[in-house]
Amino acid sequence: MPVPPEYDNNSGNHFLVHAALAAGLYPKILTIDPIDRKSIKTVPNGQPCHFHPSSVNSKSFLDFKGNHMVYFTLMYV
């Protein structure tokens, strides 16, 4: 079912859509360094983090085109 045009004013504005998603998912956002793709940190406090070797993301994030990811749970060890 399509969205009525009066409610679909900003669907083409990707910056606004990404900002709304980031605001809704904050603080569970990771940032990937655009130069050193292996450097991943949490956005709220800049803590470095790594993917578990058995995670599907452990190797695939290197090919990920964006600089941010969202997570559900972080485990500190």
N, C-alpha and C positions, 0 to 999 in steps of 0.2 A: 504494500500500500504506500503510495508516494506521500511525501510531506506536503501539506498545503503551501502554496507560494508565500503567503503572508508570514509563515513560520520558518521559511527557508532563505532568509535574507543573507546570511553569512556563511553558507555551506562552502562557497568557493574561496573564502578567506582562510587559507591554511594556517597563517600565523595566529589568527584568533581561535581556530579550532584547537591547535596545539597548546595555546595558552590556557584554554578552558580545561583541557585534559590534564595539563601539568598542575593547575590550581586544584583540581578535584582529587588528584592522586598524591599531592604533596603531603607529607614529607618522604614518601617511599619512592624516591627517584635516585638513580645512580647516574653519574656523569662519566663518560669515557673520554679520556684525553685525545683530542683530534690528531696530535702528532705522535705520541706514544700510545698506540691503541691498547697496550696491555695494562695501562694505568687506569684503574677504576676507583672512584670515590663516591661516598654518599653525598648528596647535595646539602642536607641541613648542617652537617658538622665536618665535612671533608675527610672522614675516616676512610683510609684505604680498604678495599675489599677485593676478594677473589671468588671465582666460581669454584665449586667443588668439582674435582676431576670427573665425577660420574654425571654431572649436570649436562643437559643437552646444550646449555649455553657456554660450556667451558671452551669450546673451540669455535662455535658458530658466531660468537660476538665479535671475533676479529673481522669477519666479513660483513658485519652489521653496518649499514650505511649511516645511521644516525649517531648522535653523540650522547644520547640519554636513553636509559632503560628504566623500567618500573619493576619493583620487586614486591613480593608478598611477605616474605619472612627473611630476616637476616639472623644468622647464627654466629655468635662470638665464641671463639675458642682460643 
